[in-house]
Amino acid sequence: MRALLPTHSIMGLYPEPERCLEWFERIGRICYKSEERITETSAPAFVRSILKLDRMEKLRRQFETLVTDYIHLSKDEKVEKLLERVSSMLDDPPHESVIEHSMMTVHFRFDRGVSHEEVRHRIASFTQESSRYCDYSRGKFGGEIATIEPSFWAPKDGEDATLWKEEYLVWKSAMNFAEKAYNDLIKLGAKPQEARSVLPNSLKTEMVVSANFREWRHIFRLRTSTRAHPQMREVTIPLLRELKSMPNLGLLFEDIHVTEVP
């Protein structure tokens, strides 16, 4: 049994990061028939405006104003005014349909459990390693199943890398047992699509995911949250950080912040 780490790699981007903001501005201004306002430098401000990337900062400033300018109000009156500001913001949602004219394809390596969560994002395309047709008992697989290491039982930074939690030893034993059961079933004549019945959620799988940037924003909001599964965060947080570091393209994701789990 081979234990692997999860990975991601971007396979393709459209439009290219160098021209993505100009592309979205050209499309977006068709809605408002304001094409004459396009300049060599107008795209970032336009895209930031339609996505309302700074609205939380504006709301924060309004809250600060309420605290300082309305100090004489009662608690209930302050709450009412705060709710008015929030309601006003929600009544003016971002114009995200413009960034649907895009596509990003990512190659993931994670476990089967995470893959079940990934495919719940319905506005996307998925191609996945098939445990029906891959025979892990022979050939390139060498009779071994590959699994994804359970990071939540791994030693923390600064600890001895060999000191896994006791839960890890139980998990490893279960993986070895599943591997043996799978190989025994194949030897008894079972087909891979039948023998896979004993394979665990920790089984390594590879998946290619394609979606437009609006859907990727939705994916990141859900799957980088502290409430997301830790193994999902293992692939979505590095991917989000990679995108945020890209010139131009990073602007599309600048309002999605990562909170580390204590």
N, C-alpha and C positions, 0 to 999 in steps of 0.2 A: 504494500500500500504506500503510495507516494502522497505526501501532504504538501500542497502548493499554497502560494499566496495569491490573492485576487489581483487582477490587473485590468487596465483599460488602455486603449489606444485609439486615437481619432483616425478614421480611415478616409474621411472626405468631408469637405465643407463647401456649401454653396449658399450665397455667393462667397467669394474669397474674402478673408478678413480685410484685405487692403481696400476693398470697394463696397463692403457690405452696408455701411451707413449711407453712402450715396445712393445705393440701390433702393434702400428702404425709403429714403426721402423722395426719390423720383416716384415711387409707387404711392406713398402716402399723400403727396401733394395733389395727386389726381382726385382724391376724395374732396379736397377743399378748393380745387381749381386755383391753386396758388403757385403753379410751376414757375411763374416769373420771379419768384422770390428765391429760387435756387441760385446759390453762389458756390464758389470753390470751398467755402468754409462753413456753409450753413447746415450741413447734414448732422453733425453731432448734436447741436442745440435742438434741431427739429425732432430727431429720434428721442432724445431725452424728454422733450416736451410731450410727445404723443404717448410715451410709455409712463409718463408721470414719475420718473425715477426719483425726483427730489420731493415728492409730496409728503413723505414722512418727515423730512427735515422741515418743510414748511409748517406741517402740523405741530412739530415740536416747538417752533418759534411762536406759534399761536398759543400753545399751552403756556409758554413762558410769559407771554403778554397777559394772559388771563391771571396768572399767579401774581404778577406785579401790579397790573392796572386795576384788577378787580378784587384786591385784598379785602375790601370792605364788605363784599358779598358774603352771604351765608354759605355753608357747605353745600346745601341742596342747590342753591343758585349757581355755584361754581360747577357742580356736576352737570347741571342742565346745559350750561354754556359749552362745556367740553363735549357733551353728547351732540350738540348742534354742529360743532366743528367736525367731528368724526362723521356724522350723518352727511354733511355737505361733501366731504371727501369721497364717501362711498357712492354718492349720487353722481359723481363725475369719474367714472372708471377709465382706466387707460385704454388707448386704441391699439390693442395688440394684434389685431388681424393683419396689420401691415407686415409684421415680421413672420407671418405664416409663409410668405413667399421665399422660402429658404429650406435648407436641408443639412443636417449633420448626421453622419454615420459613424458609430463607435463600435469597436470590437471589445467586448467584455470577457473576462474570465472570472467566474464566481461560482458559487455552489447552486445546486438545484433549488434549494429553498429560496434563495434570492431571485432566481430566474422566475419563480412563480409570482413574485411580487412585481417584477419588471413588466411582465406581459399584461398586467392589469392596466397599463397605460395604453388605452385603446387607439389613440390617435398617433400610432407609430407602426413601423413595420419590423418584424422580427424574423431572424433566421438562426436556428439553434442546432448545436451538436445533437445528433440523434442517438439515443441509447437503444433504439430499436435496431439500428443497422450497424452500429459500432460494436464489434465483438472484442471486449476488453480481455478475453482469455488468451488471445494469441496475437501474432503479428507485431505491429508497431507498439502495441500496448504492453507486450511482454507478460501477460497474465496478471498485471497489476491494475487495480482501479486507482484513479487519481482523485484526491479529495482536497477540500479547501480548509486550511488550518483555522480552527475556531479562535479568533483573536481575543475574545472575551475571557479565555482561560490562559492566555499567554502571560509570561512575566512582564511586568511593567518596566519602563525605561529605568536603567540603573540596576535592575535585579539580574541575578544569574540567569542567563538565557536558557539554561537546562532545567530550571525550577518551574516547570509547568504545574498548574493546580491539579489536585487529585481528579477533578472532573475530566481533565484532559486524558488521563490514563484510562478512565472508563470509556471515554469517546474513542480513543485509539484502539482499545480492545474490540469495541463494537464494529469499527471500520474493518479491522482484520478479519473478524468473524463474517461480515458481509461479503468481503472479497473471497474468502474461502467458499462460502455458500454459493456465490455466483459461479465460480470456477467449477465447483462440484456439479452444479446443475448443467453447465455446458457439457461436461464430461459424460453426463447421463443422457445427453441427447437433446437437451433443451435448446431452443433457438435464443439468440440474444434478446429478442423482444419478449420472450417468456422469462428468461433468467433475470432480466432487469427488475423484476418484481421485488427482489431482495436488496436492491441497491439503495443507499441512504440518501437523505436530503443533502448531506455533505458532499455528495459526488460532484467532482469538478465538471462544469459545463462551459462551453463557449457560445456566446450569443452576439450577433450583429444587430444593432438597433439603429434604425433611421427614423428621424422625426424632425419637424420644423422647429425653429427656435422658440416659438410660443409654447409648444409642448415641452421642450427642454426646460424652459423656465418653470413650468408647472411641475415637472419631474424633480427639479432641484429644490423647489419649495417644500415638497413633500419628503423627498428622500435624503436631504441633508439635515433635516430637523433632528433635534435631540430625541424626538419620539420615534424616529425611524429605526429600523433594525440595524444593529451595529455593523453587520457585514454588508448591508446595503450602503451605509455611510462610508465604508472602506473604499468603495469605487466611485461613488458620486461626489464626495468632497474633493478628492484629487482632480477629478475631471472638471468640476466647477472652478477650482483654483487655476487650472491650466487655461481655461477659457477667459477668466477674469484678467489673466496676465497678458492676453493678446491685445495688441493695439487695435482700436476701433471695435472689434468684436467684444472685447471686455465690457464695453459700455452697456451692452444688452443685459448684463448680469450683475451690474454693480450694486443693485439694491437688494440682492439676495446674500445675506450674511451668514457665515458659518459660526455656530456656537459649539465650542468643545464640550464634551461630556466630562464632568469632574471625575 
